[in-house]
């Protein structure tokens, strides 16, 4: 259970940091995902979990991998895609 909580924490920290490092507003990411800014804010605070589809879209948006978002790697560069 503790590991699962740490993964969730890692996800919301990473998506928040990626957004802030890119000087992008939550509203802009929410528009890209076709969700409300409030919903996106809840992803960043860990109130709600990302779906696999949303994680993939965010990885594409930020030019990284889902593995990076989930904390499975510290390498931001994405893997070669098909």
N, C-alpha and C positions, 0 to 999 in steps of 0.2 A: 504494500500500500504506500509506503514512504517513497519508493522508487517512482510509482505512478504520479504522485503529487509533485515530485521533482521534475518529471517530464513535462507536466502541465505548466509548472512554473517556468521552465526553460522556454517553452513555446511562447508564452506571453511576453517574457523578457525579450526574446529575440525579435518577435514581430514589432514590438514597440521600438527597440533599438534600431532596427533596420529602417523603420519609418522616420524616426527622429534624425538618424544619420543622413537620410536623403532629403531632409527638410520638406517632408510631405505632411499634409494635414490628414487627420483621421477621415474627414469628409471625402477627400480625394480617393483614399483607398476604398472606402465604403462604396463610392460611386462605381469604381472599377469592379467591385464584387457584386454590385446590384443589391446592396443591403443598406439599412439605415446606419447613420453615424453612431447611434446608440448601440446597435448590435456589434459594430466593429469595436467600439470602446469596451464592450463586455469581453471580447476576445482578448484584448490587451490587458485587462485586469484579471483574467482567468475566471470570470464569472460563468462563462459558457465555453465549452470546448469546441475546437475547430473540427469540422467534418473533413474527411479525406479530400473531398472536392475543393473545399476552401483552402486547405493546406497546399494543394497543388497549384491553385490559382495564385496564392500569395508567393509561393516559390518562383513561379514564372514572373510575377510582377516585380519582385526584388532581384531577379536574376541569380537565384541561389537554388539549393536543393531542399526537398522535404526533409532529408536526413539532417541538414543543418538546422532547420526549424525545430525539429524534434530533439536536437541535442545529441544525435548519433555520431556527428562529426563536428569538428570546429572549423572545417574548411568551407568557406563561404562560396567558393567557385562551384558551379553546378557540374554534375557529371555530364559526359557527352550524351545528348539526347538522340532518340531515334528519329 
